[in-house]
Amino acid sequence: MSANEALKNIPIQQEHVAGAGALHPARRTVQYLTLLILILIPLSGLFRFDMEAGGVVLLDRQVWFSDIFIVMGFWVFIASLLVMMYSLVGSVFCGWMCPQNTASEYANMLTYKLLGRRADMMNMSGEKMQVAVRRKSMLNYLLLGLGLLLPSMLYALIPLLYFFPPSAIWSLVTFTKDPQLAGSLYWIYMVCVALFLLDIAVIRHLMCKYMCIYRVWQHSFKTRETLHIHYDEQRSDHCETCHYCVDSCFLDIDPRQTEVFDSCVNCGECVVACDELHSKSKKLAGPGLLSFVMGAENRHGENRGSVASFFSRAKASSMATVLGGILFVIGIVGYQSDEFSVYRSEAWQGAKVLDYRINMAHKLYHPTNVSFRIEGLNPDVYQLEKNTVHFVTAGRQDVKLHINESLPKGLYRFRVFAKADDGWSGVFNVTHFAPGG
């Protein structure tokens, strides 16, 4: 045997570096960034509800149903974009972004550290939760309760930010008086805290497995070609007596037998677990048996690729996304920051209409001044309550216009002009019948 042949027969041991090791920290980062974004969206004025005006705030603008291009464009764009995401990556939103899942994983981790492994989540079989004997102490239960209460108090503030202005929420947190702070808001907040605490302490991932309607919506667009967990059956001998991937799954499913419709949220924890086990084992060579795969194999065992697979299934949603974006841009460009109208006042003098009310609506959440002037009537036959109104933020104001009773009998047409400091201007035509003295 030559020296070269002898060298070839020497086994070479390669150290495997876990390729999925970055999945877990990346997922944690995305989860925390999602929570931060959910808080910043209403604080920045990007999107929230204005309960006082009964409208929606979008891009710091008060959006009415008359702003049809913005309303339709926004919802068509968001809905079709979500459909595209579901068709491409399946339930990744649940595993990587959903606040419910983030809170549930945190509660599982804290419960495991303080009470033991068997206390991870509520058991549907009705069996009593078992706690490690060495951890049965009042201090651990107290720390667990406090550790679940504080996140519940934080979570309860997030939905309130979408229905109340940030100043009102700040007054709620700091216990200061605020005219925008309703007295019932404290009770609403307490109810939200109680619901979130119940969810985090008891329900947890049962919401994902049995109660989440959003998951059913996502499954409507999943196929065998969307992102899913792939199991390498050719090396199934590595799995003998091993359930490490099953133990790592917080939804209690077997990642080796995933289906199109199951509870898998594509979190990748099973991929990380199997890959780490192979990297630490001296007997198991190669990477883990689990991996993320997109697209489906044909009868020849060939995968046509994720991009081709995606666009063949998402043509309609892609076109809808583009259409929604175009409508939204048209709506933003043609957005009217102010609206006003002139109508007859409730103050009647018998059958005579002498008073009008100028209703001015400012739709931007920043201060401005709006000035009025009348054309078509002599200044001595009418009285305008005030020529200028000041808006601190978005809202409505009325200005009274009185027509003198001494105006000769006849039909008069005049126009009311309004002009704001931000450049907006408008005109309203009015027809007035003067009954005469």
Helices and strands as residue ranges (DSSP letters): H 3-8, H 23-43, E 47-50, E 55-58, E 61-63, H 68-89, H 92-96, H 99-115, G 117-119, G 133-135, H 138-161, H 166-174, H 185-198, I 199-203, H 206-206, I 207-211, H 213-219, E 228-231, G 233-239, H 244-248, G 255-257, H 269-280, E 290-293, H 306-313, H 315-333, E 338-344, E 355-362, E 368-375, G 379-381, E 382-384, E 388-391, E 395-403, E 410-420, E 425-434
